[in-house]
Amino acid sequence: MAKVLIAGRALGALNGEIRIPGDKSMSHRAVMLAALAEGDTHIEGFLSGEDNLSTAAIFAQMGVAIDWHNAAKSALTVHGVGLHGLREPVGVLDAGNAGTCARLMVGVLAGQPFHSVLVGDASLHQRPMARVTDPARLMGAHIDGRDGGSKLPLAIRGGALHGMDFEPKVASAQVKSCVLLAGLFADGATRVREPRPTRDHTERMLPLFGQPVVSEAGWIVLRPTDLLTAPQATVVIPSDPSSAAFFAVAAALVPGSSLRLPAVGMNPRRDGWRRIFTAMGGVVTMVNSAEVGSEPVADLEVMASRLHGVTVAATDVPDAIDEFPLLFAAAVLAEGEFLLHGAAELRVKESDRIAVMADALNAAGAQVEALEDGARIVGTGHLAGGCTVDAHGDHRIAMAMAVAAQCADAPITIRNAEAIATSFPDFVPLAQQLGMNLQWSEAAG
Ligand code: S3P
């Protein structure tokens, strides 16, 4: 039976410490590089959300053995088969809801001298894929698919690829990473120049597997190789800043709160939400800065804060791209105008995040104007709630609305929220532990 998430005003301050699960983007990349390396890679802090489990299952279908070391599936050993050791899959490869899995796998599959078919769920089948199939074809892969290969399902027969210089039109870490992964199978150097810098987890992680990535005059350069080597040291994945942000914003919104989030990933290309939220008056302090693997981490300390609207700088958009549903919710509960432009990419995420968030927040009594490439929000510091909204199967919409509801006058019922399990399966129990007011309920009718 379908479930709904019912979220209402927090009954008291949100106090304590919450350990956030591992980073989704890094978990995908760790399994991919480990599978393509020679030797065994030990990974800890893996996020066992549905998206990452899809990536692991896809490599298992191509002959990669994975040992899971705990019930939570956060620790694993991947028995890498080397760059040329994957086997032709018998069945279709299912990326589920995961755009990162699908787009990065296009790069991996482009390098394989066999046939594969990549599919996903209904949402993923609507999302643009030409941004990755075009460069993979330019490098030499044969790709056919729906709508000329611009939508899943895709049929890929890869093989001998050529390196190339590529300048994507859209600032996308998924596109960049697809091309770099294909570059592992290319006979020359692969170079990418981005319109704006995006998350660089692929570039930071490849050197752990013995493959340097250098930056030359604005180009990200991967030289030809035929070997990735499993790292001696365990690959430790820090807590996901995109997941941490939900609790940080909730604690800032609920009066009297004080929250600590240990060892959260602080990659500057993921930290846009904190810069924007701090500019809005959110009190989020970084302490105990350190390095984990090749990524910066820090503990975050959050205090209840008085928030006001801001105009988001265009340069902050890629660094906060996943946090705008949450920032929209915060903006409604802040005072004054919040203005976002330059974020048209939000329309092609797991849902059209501009339209879906505007509908959901306005149903709850907010003043959100959806713009083609962003939103204008008139914050009143107040939300009526007392409505049912639709998360459209988008995990971040569901969690953002659950956070907004902590300050609403009346509860908000969130339909199609089960997708929370794609990126943050522990969200509801951890939120309850912190004192947030939310619970699953059977949907009526
Ligand atoms: C991701 C990149 C971003 C982000 C997604 C994860 C990644 O997508 O929205 O959640 O892991 O590379 P785009 O590259 O499409 O902006």
Residues whose N, C-alpha, C, O or C-beta is under 5 A from the ligand:
A	BS01	S3P	S25 T100 A171 S172 A173 Q174 V175 I321 D322
